[in-house]
Amino acid sequence: NLEMRKHLVEMIRQHLGDFPKRLWQNTTAKYEYCPIPGVAYKRLEKELFCHNYYLANLCDELRFPNWPISEPAEVFRACLEEWKKQMTRDEEKEEDAQEEA
């Protein structure tokens, strides 16, 4: 959506810093490569993303009926891995809560 697009453009601008201005002034300016950090979106904070699919969308048969899954076994494996990560996080939170109590 438009809000997410604006956020992405702003993150890219921050990452590039003054390079676009320097490039405008000198077309032979060299860009020192630095990988851009991951971009996080508040709207997607609670979404689970597994093997190129947001699970909420994948499971929404009203909005996305008969959505083809290109690699179903890989999607399933990714879901299992994400589930394991979630379980580990939940267990760690419980242990931390018990230690604080």
N, CA, C and O of each residue as an XYZ file, in Angstrom:
404
protein
N       0.832     -1.183      0.000
C       0.000      0.000      0.000
C       0.878      1.248      0.000
O       2.101      1.155      0.108
N       0.270      2.376     -0.117
C       0.996      3.633     -0.251
C       1.860      3.931      0.979
O       2.998      4.383      0.849
N       1.320      3.677      2.157
C       2.068      3.938      3.397
C       3.339      3.084      3.460
O       4.404      3.578      3.833
N       3.226      1.832      3.103
C       4.393      0.940      3.126
C       5.416      1.357      2.074
O       6.622      1.304      2.320
N       4.939      1.766      0.914
C       5.835      2.224     -0.146
C       6.612      3.461      0.306
O       7.818      3.556      0.078
N       5.921      4.409      0.947
C       6.582      5.616      1.455
C       7.641      5.256      2.492
O       8.731      5.828      2.505
N       7.308      4.307      3.354
C       8.255      3.864      4.383
C       9.501      3.259      3.728
O      10.625      3.548      4.140
N       9.301      2.424      2.715
C      10.429      1.811      2.018
C      11.306      2.874      1.359
O      12.531      2.821      1.469
N      10.692      3.829      0.682
C      11.455      4.896      0.027
C      12.261      5.677      1.063
O      13.422      6.008      0.824
N      11.653      5.971      2.208
C      12.367      6.699      3.262
C      13.547      5.888      3.802
O      14.617      6.447      4.044
N      13.366      4.592      3.991
C      14.458      3.751      4.477
C      15.607      3.704      3.460
O      16.777      3.722      3.841
N      15.274      3.646      2.189
C      16.304      3.639      1.145
C      17.024      4.984      1.112
O      18.245      5.032      0.965
N      16.272      6.075      1.247
C      16.903      7.406      1.293
C      17.878      7.509      2.451
O      18.988      8.019      2.298
N      17.459      7.025      3.603
C      18.349      7.059      4.770
C      19.597      6.222      4.512
O      20.708      6.616      4.867
N      19.401      5.070      3.893
C      20.534      4.184      3.627
C      21.526      4.827      2.655
O      22.738      4.730      2.846
N      21.015      5.474      1.627
C      21.893      6.088      0.620
C      22.552      7.369      1.114
O      23.598      7.770      0.604
N      21.944      8.009      2.101
C      22.534      9.228      2.652
C      22.648     10.321      1.604
O      21.681     10.632      0.908
N      23.844     10.905      1.496
C      24.032     12.002      0.550
C      24.514     11.537     -0.819
O      24.829     12.370     -1.668
N      24.579     10.239     -1.054
C      25.082      9.753     -2.337
C      24.302     10.261     -3.542
O      24.939     10.651     -4.520
N      22.960     10.286     -3.547
C      22.250     10.825     -4.720
C      22.661     12.269     -5.046
O      22.783     12.635     -6.215
N      22.870     13.079     -4.007
C      23.298     14.462     -4.228
C      24.709     14.495     -4.825
O      24.977     15.233     -5.773
N      25.607     13.683     -4.252
C      26.974     13.634     -4.783
C      26.988     13.114     -6.215
O      27.774     13.588     -7.035
N      26.137     12.153     -6.524
C      26.072     11.600     -7.878
C      25.561     12.655     -8.863
O      26.018     12.719    -10.005
N      24.606     13.482     -8.411
C      24.085     14.550     -9.256
C      25.195     15.559     -9.584
O      25.280     16.086    -10.694
N      26.043     15.806     -8.572
C      27.134     16.766     -8.757
C      28.290     16.179     -9.559
O      28.985     16.897    -10.278
N      28.490     14.870     -9.429
C      29.606     14.213    -10.108
C      29.133     12.833    -10.559
O      29.024     11.912     -9.750
N      28.855     12.697    -11.844
C      28.287     11.451    -12.365
C      29.260     10.275    -12.305
O      28.869      9.135    -12.556
N      30.522     10.546    -11.974
C      31.493      9.456    -11.847
C      31.734      9.081    -10.388
O      32.634      8.297    -10.085
N      30.925      9.643     -9.481
C      31.079      9.324     -8.057
C      30.909      7.826     -7.855
O      30.057      7.192     -8.479
N      31.718      7.281     -6.989
C      31.652      5.842     -6.706
C      30.805      5.603     -5.470
O      30.911      6.310     -4.468
N      29.971      4.598     -5.569
C      29.128      4.205     -4.437
C      29.834      3.086     -3.691
O      30.166      2.053     -4.272
N      30.060      3.296     -2.408
C      30.660      2.250     -1.589
C      29.535      1.336     -1.119
O      28.673      1.737     -0.336
N      29.562      0.098     -1.613
C      28.486     -0.841     -1.326
C      28.427     -1.156      0.159
O      29.438     -1.438      0.801
N      27.234     -1.099      0.672
C      26.937     -1.508      2.041
C      25.547     -2.120      1.994
O      24.603     -1.447      1.580
N      25.390     -3.369      2.403
C      24.060     -3.989      2.322
C      23.045     -3.214      3.154
O      23.331     -2.767      4.264
N      21.867     -3.070      2.591
C      20.799     -2.370      3.307
C      20.226     -3.311      4.367
O      19.973     -4.483      4.089
N      20.023     -2.798      5.578
C      19.407     -3.656      6.595
C      17.954     -3.963      6.230
O      17.343     -3.259      5.426
N      17.424     -5.002      6.819
C      16.041     -5.367      6.560
C      15.097     -4.224      6.902
O      15.325     -3.483      7.858
N      14.055     -4.092      6.129
C      13.059     -3.048      6.362
C      11.875     -3.685      7.077
O      11.303     -4.668      6.605
N      11.517     -3.111      8.220
C      10.397     -3.642      8.998
C       9.185     -2.732      8.806
O       9.307     -1.509      8.741
N       8.034     -3.352      8.720
C       6.784     -2.625      8.556
C       5.892     -2.921      9.748
O       5.653     -4.084     10.074
N       5.396     -1.868     10.404
C       4.529     -2.069     11.578
C       3.318     -2.923     11.237
O       2.897     -3.764     12.032
N       2.761     -2.705     10.054
C       1.561     -3.440      9.649
C       1.812     -4.949      9.575
O       0.886     -5.744      9.736
N       3.059     -5.337      9.331
C       3.385     -6.759      9.165
C       4.070     -7.360     10.396
O       4.505     -8.511     10.364
N       4.165     -6.589     11.471
C       4.860     -7.054     12.669
C       4.384     -8.410     13.168
O       5.192     -9.261     13.542
N       3.090     -8.604     13.171
C       2.528     -9.831     13.752
C       2.244    -10.906     12.708
O       1.680    -11.953     13.025
N       2.633    -10.648     11.477
C       2.408    -11.624     10.407
C       3.522    -12.665     10.395
O       4.675    -12.362     10.703
N       3.167    -13.880     10.040
C       4.164    -14.930      9.868
C       4.444    -15.089      8.378
O       3.526    -15.254      7.575
N       5.709    -15.035      8.029
C       6.143    -15.135      6.636
C       6.943    -16.417      6.490
O       7.983    -16.585      7.126
N       6.456    -17.314      5.654
C       7.119    -18.607      5.462
C       7.255    -18.897      3.971
O       6.260    -19.023      3.258
N       8.468    -18.996      3.523
C       8.778    -19.386      2.144
C       7.951    -18.599      1.126
O       7.228    -19.174      0.312
N       8.075    -17.287      1.191
C       7.439    -16.352      0.253
C       5.934    -16.183      0.424
O       5.281    -15.652     -0.475
N       5.375    -16.605      1.515
C       3.937    -16.448      1.752
C       3.695    -15.871      3.146
O       4.318    -16.289      4.122
N       2.773    -14.900      3.222
C       2.258    -14.487      4.520
C       1.127    -15.452      4.844
O       0.161    -15.563      4.089
N       1.252    -16.144      5.960
C       0.315    -17.225      6.268
C      -1.127    -16.753      6.411
O      -2.052    -17.481      6.049
N      -1.330    -15.560      6.928
C      -2.710    -15.059      7.060
C      -3.364    -14.958      5.682
O      -4.539    -15.293      5.525
N      -2.611    -14.501      4.693
C      -3.154    -14.412      3.332
C      -3.332    -15.796      2.726
O      -4.333    -16.071      2.064
N      -2.373    -16.647      2.953
C      -2.433    -17.994      2.384
C      -3.648    -18.760      2.907
O      -4.240    -19.565      2.188
N      -4.008    -18.505      4.148
C      -5.139    -19.209      4.758
C      -6.481    -18.521      4.512
O      -7.528    -19.071      4.854
N      -6.460    -17.339      3.930
C      -7.694    -16.587      3.694
C      -8.319    -17.014      2.367
O      -8.007    -16.462      1.312
N      -9.202    -18.001      2.439
C      -9.816    -18.541      1.220
C     -10.913    -17.636      0.655
O     -11.332    -17.816     -0.488
N     -11.380    -16.671      1.442
C     -12.375    -15.734      0.913
C     -11.723    -14.727     -0.038
O     -12.218    -14.493     -1.141
N     -10.614    -14.138      0.398
C      -9.935    -13.150     -0.440
C      -9.026    -13.790     -1.483
O      -8.830    -13.224     -2.558
N      -8.475    -14.951     -1.186
C      -7.522    -15.602     -2.086
C      -7.914    -17.066     -2.325
O      -7.188    -17.971     -1.915
N      -9.043    -17.303     -2.979
C      -9.460    -18.694     -3.202
C      -8.536    -19.400     -4.194
O      -8.082    -18.810     -5.175
N      -8.273    -20.663     -3.916
C      -7.465    -21.506     -4.812
C      -6.099    -20.912     -5.137
O      -5.617    -21.022     -6.264
N      -5.485    -20.287     -4.148
C      -4.168    -19.699     -4.352
C      -3.168    -20.820     -4.607
O      -2.993    -21.683     -3.748
N      -2.514    -20.832     -5.750
C      -1.563    -21.917     -6.028
C      -0.297    -21.761     -5.186
O       0.232    -20.660     -5.037
N       0.166    -22.854     -4.655
C       1.407    -22.864     -3.871
C       2.454    -23.556     -4.738
O       2.323    -24.736     -5.065
N       3.489    -22.812     -5.105
C       4.454    -23.344     -6.065
C       5.300    -24.486     -5.492
O       5.616    -25.432     -6.212
N       5.663    -24.414     -4.232
C       6.482    -25.466     -3.610
C       5.867    -25.844     -2.263
O       6.367    -25.424     -1.219
N       4.793    -26.629     -2.272
C       4.069    -26.903     -1.020
C       4.917    -27.570      0.061
O       4.751    -27.267      1.243
N       5.809    -28.460     -0.316
C       6.642    -29.126      0.696
C       7.573    -28.122      1.375
O       7.783    -28.189      2.586
N       8.125    -27.199      0.601
C       9.004    -26.177      1.169
C       8.234    -25.221      2.072
O       8.737    -24.801      3.114
N       7.020    -24.882      1.674
C       6.181    -24.017      2.510
C       5.893    -24.723      3.828
O       5.962    -24.108      4.892
N       5.575    -25.997      3.763
C       5.289    -26.767      4.973
C       6.515    -26.827      5.880
O       6.406    -26.639      7.092
N       7.681    -27.089      5.291
C       8.924    -27.119      6.093
C       9.173    -25.768      6.757
O       9.524    -25.703      7.935
N       8.990    -24.692      5.995
C       9.201    -23.351      6.545
C       8.226    -23.078      7.683
O       8.597    -22.465      8.683
N       6.981    -23.530      7.539
C       5.986    -23.367      8.609
C       6.409    -24.114      9.865
O       6.294    -23.594     10.975
N       6.891    -25.319      9.687
C       7.353    -26.095     10.845
C       8.527    -25.414     11.537
O       8.578    -25.357     12.766
N       9.463    -24.900     10.758
C      10.618    -24.204     11.333
C      10.177    -22.956     12.093
O      10.664    -22.689     13.191
N       9.265    -22.204     11.514
C       8.767    -20.999     12.173
C       8.015    -21.364     13.447
O       8.126    -20.669     14.458
N       7.258    -22.443     13.402
C       6.535    -22.904     14.585
C       7.514    -23.262     15.698
O       7.293    -22.916     16.859
N       8.605    -23.961     15.341
C       9.630    -24.311     16.334
C      10.241    -23.056     16.948
O      10.455    -22.995     18.159
N      10.521    -22.054     16.111
C      11.087    -20.795     16.614
C      10.119    -20.128     17.588
O      10.522    -19.642     18.645
N       8.842    -20.109     17.220
C       7.836    -19.496     18.085
C       7.756    -20.227     19.424
O       7.661    -19.597     20.477
N       7.796    -21.548     19.377
C       7.737    -22.341     20.615
C       8.957    -22.045     21.489
O       8.825    -21.906     22.705
N      10.123    -21.947     20.893
C      11.343    -21.648     21.639
C      11.246    -20.268     22.278
O      11.609    -20.098     23.442
N      10.757    -19.275     21.523
C      10.594    -17.922     22.069
C       9.624    -17.929     23.241
O       9.871    -17.290     24.264
N       8.515    -18.656     23.089
C       7.529    -18.719     24.164
C       8.125    -19.361     25.411
O       7.883    -18.901     26.527
N       8.900    -20.417     25.223
C       9.529    -21.079     26.367
C      10.532    -20.150     27.040
O      10.607    -20.105     28.268
N      11.296    -19.415     26.256
C      12.268    -18.478     26.822
C      11.564    -17.374     27.597
O      12.035    -16.971     28.661
N      10.451    -16.882     27.082
C       9.685    -15.849     27.787
C       9.169    -16.380     29.116
O       9.205    -15.678     30.126
N       8.688    -17.625     29.115
C       8.183    -18.221     30.353
C       9.313    -18.373     31.374
O       9.129    -18.093     32.558
N      10.488    -18.821     30.902
C      11.631    -18.980     31.811
C      12.056    -17.644     32.386
O      12.356    -17.548     33.576
N      12.085    -16.606     31.552
C      12.458    -15.271     32.015
C      11.444    -14.765     33.040
O      11.826    -14.165     34.045
N      10.173    -14.999     32.795
C       9.144    -14.561     33.722
C       9.277    -15.270     35.059
O       9.081    -14.658     36.109
N       9.608    -16.553     35.031
C       9.772    -17.332     36.257
C      10.995    -16.855     37.041
O      10.979    -16.805     38.271
N      12.067    -16.501     36.300
C      13.271    -16.011     36.972
C      13.040    -14.651     37.637
O      13.588    -14.372     38.703
N      12.224    -13.810     36.993
C      11.942    -12.489     37.545
C      11.039    -12.581     38.768
O      11.096    -11.720     39.646
N      10.205    -13.617     38.834
C       9.248    -13.732     39.932
C       9.897    -14.163     41.223
O       9.216    -14.304     42.239
